[in-house]
Amino acid sequence: MLILGIESSCDETGVALYDSEKGLLGHKLHSQINLHAHYGGVVPELASRDHIRYIIPLIQELLKSCDSSLSKLDSIAYTSGPGLSGALLVGSSVAEALACSLNIPSIPIHHLEGHLLAPMLDKNKPDFPFIALLVSGGHSQLIHVREVGNYEILGDTLDDAAGEAFDKTAQLLGLSYPGGPALSLLAEKGKDKFNLPRPLINSHGLDFSFSGLKTAVLTLVKKQPKLTESIKSDIAFAFQESVTDVLVKKSLQALKQTNLKRIVISGGVGANKKLREKLTLSCENNGFKSFFPSLEFCTDNGAMIALAGAMRYHLSAKTDYKFLTKPRWRLSEINSST
């Protein structure tokens, strides 16, 4: 079964071809970083227009590079939500129109489901069930993944997500957009000179809260007589240590609480080098196994949507060809029949 995956939830246009027998055949991605950098963040209307501009050429380029064609497709999967309304509508309308014209099923996919299944693109795949640590700009969640479509959110963000905290802290330090990766690079040059709080690290629950940490960074920045590059590096180091310590501690807590042995780390922050190092070491020391998607599949991409479509085909394939977008779709609303 050959599936075309389309991702357009925010500021990246991604398409991919996934064969249920051969695996991922290819993928293409267009990032809008340069487009939004001038504004210091994503501008929804500009994002939607850019998706319109690139989505068809990307699909054509993908099919050509894979020596395939639309006539060979068995289904089209697309991100239905959550995300920016206009951006989601671009992917949804293209996917449903193509599926209708080809008389093949369409498969609406939850964006976060794509992320938590992304490690399945790797040769070293985790078996179900497992814990998923989903960390991105808008989400910090610990999820009990029993099987495809059967998810229980064990811990959620109470305010700022980890990725959002990275971006806001980067902004306080005067770093360029996107802030998260820039802050991580800066932290590599820093030293252990400052101590920042680790919110909720000793709480019994599995929820996250990073807004107070952001405020602590702001206070620390204001205390500095001069914000030199060296000071910025040290603050970035302290911030990254705080966030990663909390994420690792909560992850191990979730594994022990559920008696599971496997954890998947996905989402944009899942690419963070320090988080990968700490979590891998902690899992090894405690008898757990950690699984990470390849760096190219941590951020939004079409490959994870095509894969999710293949895994969810028998649960969600439809032929009514309605434009289905759910900008505020919660992962907890998914079940095995949707």
Beta strands, then each sheet from edge to edge (+ up, - down):
strand 1: 2-7
strand 2: 12-19
strand 3: 23-31
strand 4: 75-81
strand 5: 106-110
strand 6: 130-135
strand 7: 140-147
strand 8: 150-155
strand 9: 262-266
strand 10: 289-291
sheet 1: 3+ 2- 1+ 4+ 5+
sheet 2: 8+ 7- 6+ 9+ 10+
end
